Amino acid sequence: MISVVVKAPPELSRRMNRYPKGKWSDEGKIVHIMEDRYYTRGHMWVKKTPEGYFRIGITDYAQKVLQDSGQADVAIIEIYKKTGEEVEAGELFGTIYGTYYVNFDYMGYETMAFDLTAPVSGEIVEVNTRVIENPVLINTDPYGEGWIITIAPKGDVYELISPIRYKKILTQKEKSPFRIM
């Protein structure tokens, strides 16, 4: 396992630091990167199973941003595709929502959303119903029980990156895939 200290996404840090649970120190937070899988720039991981399928989930970094943005754990996971359906690399297959929280600047409620995009093309062979029913698994075990779907890949896989490259991406300033709703 690789550990790296990462700062909050710049466009979210002011908003996140307003809440006690969401406080990211000036030094950042420790984020874990497993070395037995590949990653995407969109903060998802891909691990090859013994059957040759790709198990997919979100990274420790992504779950920490979702968790800390609204003072609570992941609240809802929506999956738009079913087992047996095809998905193309880059296609939206679901969304994870954090818990709603009050934004006193706007006197309204907000939540953080993270769109799930397929890192590879193929057929969805399994959806993790346990994580749909108990989304907190993403916070407690993002690289284990918190996996989201399994895909039987079709074609070559080009866009996946190594754990070392993902670590470099985390320490650079890149546009965040998170959005405030």
N, C-alpha and C positions, 0 to 999 in steps of 0.2 A: 504494500500500500504506500502511496505517495501522499504526503501531507503538505499543504501550501497555505500560506496566509493570504487571504483575498479581501479586497475592499468591496463595499456595497456598490452596485451599479450606480454610476454618477447621477443619472436622472431620477433615481429612487432614493438615494441616500438621505437627502434632507427630509423627505416624507417618512422614511423608516426610522430615522433617529428621533423623531418626535415621540415615539411610543416606547415605554420602558422595556418591554420584551424585545422590541425590534432594534434596540441600540446596537449598532456596529461601532466598535471602538475605532479610533483614528488609525490604529494599527491593522484593523480588519478582523476577520474570523478565520479559524482553521477549517479548511475544506479538505475532505479525503477523496482521493482518486484511486480506484482499484486498478491494478496492473494487468488483470486477466481479461480485459475487454477493450473495446474501441469506443470512441466518443465522436460527437458531432459538435460543430460550432454552436448549435442551438441547445447545448447542455443536456443532451440525451446520451445514454450509453447503450452499447450493443455487445452482447456476449453470445458466442457460438455454443450451442448445446451439443451433446454427443450425437444427436440425430441429424446434425447439420442445419438446424433451424437457428434463427437469431432471436434471442430473448432481449426485450427492449424496456428501458425505464428512464427515469430522469436522474440526474446527477445529484450528489450531495449539495453542491452549490445551488442548484435550482430549488431543491426542497428547502434550503435555509433561507433563500430570498422569499419564497412563498410563505414560509412559516413566520418569518420575522416582520414581514410587511404589515400584517394585520393583527399581531399579538396572539395568533392562534395557529393551530395546525391546518393542514390541507382539509378543506371542508367537503368538496364535491369533485368527483372525476366523471366526466361525460365521455363516452366512447361512441363515435358516430359510425363505426364499422362493426360488422359482426364476423364471427368465425366463419371461414369459407369465402369471405369476400377478398377481392384483390385491392392492393394499395400500391400507389406509385411513390417512388422516392420523392420526398418533399411535399407530399400530399398531407393535408390536415386529417387526422383520424380521431382527434379528441381534444378536450380542454380540461385543465385542472384549475379549480378556483380555490382561493384561500377564503378564510372566514371574512364576512363583512365587518367593517369597522367604521366608526364615525370620523369624518373629516370635518373638524371644527372650522377650518377656513371657509369651507363651502356650505357648512351646515347640512351635510348629507352623508349618505353611506357610500362606501367604496369597497371594492375587493380587488385583489391582484389575480390576474389570469395568466396562464401559461399554456400556449397552444402546443399540442403534441403533433409533430410532423414525422412522417415515416422516414427513417434514415436510409431505408433500402426498399426496393420494389419486391413484391411477392404476395403470397396468399397468407392471410391471418389464420393461423392454425389454433391459436388459443388466446383468450382474453382472461386476465387474472380477476376472477369474480371476487376473490377475497379482498383485493385492494379497492375494488369498486364499493363493496359493502363496508369496508373499514379503511378509509383513505389515510388514516394516521399511520398506516404501515409505510407509506412513502417517507414520512418524517422519521420513523424509528428504524427503518431498515431499507433505505433507498436502493441498495445494491443487492439485496436478497429478496425477502418476502414482498418488498414494495415494487417489484417489476410490474409492467402494465400489459404488454402483449408479446406474443411470439409469432414470428413471421417465417414462412418457408421462402427463402430468397430466390429471386429469378434474375439471372444476368449477373454481371460483374458488379462489384462493390468498389466504388472509387472515392467517395466522399468521406469515408470514415478516417479518423485520425488516431494516432497513438496516444497513450497516457502522457508521455513526455510532451508531445505537441499540445495536448489539451491543457496541461499545466501552464505552458507558455501563453496560451490564449487567455486563461484566467487572470494572469498577471498583467495583461495588456488592457488598454482602454478600447473596448469594442461596444457597439450598440447592443443594448439589452433586448432579449426576446420577450421580456415581461411587459405587461400593459396594465394600466389602472382603469378600472371600469366603474 
